[in-house]
Amino acid sequence: MTSSMGRRLAISLFASLLLAGLLISQAALWWLEQEQRGRLVEQLRADAAGVLAALEPGPDDALTLRNERLHPAYRRPYSGRYFVVETPQARWRSRSLWDAPLAPPVTPGVASGLLEGPAEQLLLGYKEQYQVRGQPVTVSVAQDYSPVRQAYQRARTAMLVSWPLILALLALVQQWLLRRGLSPLRRARAEIEQLRQGKRSALTGNVVRELQPLVTEINRLQQHTEQQLQRSRHAMGDLGHALKTPLAVLKNCCNQDLLLKDPDLHHLMNDQVSQMEGQVRRALSRARVAAGATAANRFCPEEDLPLVMMTLERAHDRQLIFEMSGLNGETLSFEREDMLELFGNLLDNAFKWAESRIALRFELDEAQCVVVVEDDGPGIPVARRDTVLQRGERLNERQQGYGLGLAIAHDLAVAYQGTLALDRSEMGGVAVRICLPLPA
């Protein structure tokens, strides 16, 4: 979550900086160009006045142009500075034009666009009209604008090339700052993930001030949930113990008195009490299934299941070959007591029917945990496989060894939103396949 949020934030900031930088740089270049153009226009006005000052009256009040009063650039061919002077009696052109024509602006003032000049130059033109000794005089001056355009074009290209590089450097700095700023969120996310998986019981309280209220509330909620869950488990345990004693008394009374007096009633009462015991046991098992495991009660198959096998070996007074594969020290996010109940029933049934060997195979991926329990016993007929997993009134019809234990295991698997299915094992006996979804 934090990584994707940081990535989106970094991309948004980079795009905004890129767009803002390009707009600002282009606007700045345009403004500088307009400023330079304005200064050139002022210079053209001064040049027009200088050319006008080079005019002096001649014989018969005719105006003449004194070249020695002109700027030297007007005498150097293709210098980039040009003029044309027009009077009713004469027309003068700067020697810098050489033999190239110059089309002056149509109207007085600065030309609306650039004019074509000699040697493929682009000229900024200016035209002004004067009155000298009662005679109209038109002075048109122009200056090569190509160097200015080329300079700004180079600046614009350099800006377009350098700005992304600058932004790339800024993006690296920005990414470092974002990672540093979001690191408390990433740590909190990792701790919440560990909390959900049961690897820790509370979040670290030493966090930045902005996250302190959130961490405090999460720890408070976790503590409240643990307390509620513990109270529920204790209440269920107390209820189970409270019901077991009266049921045991009823069963003993049935065995002692009714067997001699009324065998049919004895069998009926014994079956009903047995069903009640099974229902109580299964109901308590389903009620004990928690929403997730905590750090203190996570299920570690490689540590817990060998202990179950040792207990079953003592209970059945026999030694079997036990094989467990598919694990590399993983600890599963399931409640330990539920898993011991589940596998205890399955392994107990396998012990009752196996000849010499029991195999337990785990298949783990990111979405689910699949476990296959196999034995080399006689197996279960296909017609009976659905029956042994049913519950209720048909419990008394199940074969001994594959009855109540499989029903309890099936209910636990369903409580974890999983499945339990029976098949024939390659070893010859029954194969019980349990599929439990892992927490997302």
Secondary structure, DSSP 8 states (H G I E B T S, - for coil): -HHHHHHHHHHHHHHHHHHHHHHHHHHHHHHHHHHHHHHHHHHHHHHHHHHHHTEEE-GGG-EEE-GGGS-GGGGSTT-SEEEEEE-SS-EEE-GGGTT------SSSEE-SS-EE-GGG-EEEEEEEEEEETTEEEEEEEEEE-HHHHHHHHHHHHHHHHHHHHHHHHHHHHHHHHHHHHHHHHHHHHHHHHHHHHTS-SS--S---TTTHHHHHHHHHHHHHHHHHHHHHHHHHHHHHHHHHHHHHHHHHHIIIIIHHH-HHHHHHHHHHHHHHHHHHHHHHHHHH--SS--TTSEE-HHHHHHHHHHHHHHHHT---EEEEES-SS--EEEEHHHHHHHHHHHHHHHHHH-SSEEEEEEEE-SSEEEEEEEESS----HHHHHHHT--SGGGGGS-TTSSHHHHHHHHHHHHTT-EEEEEE-TTSSEEEEEEEE---
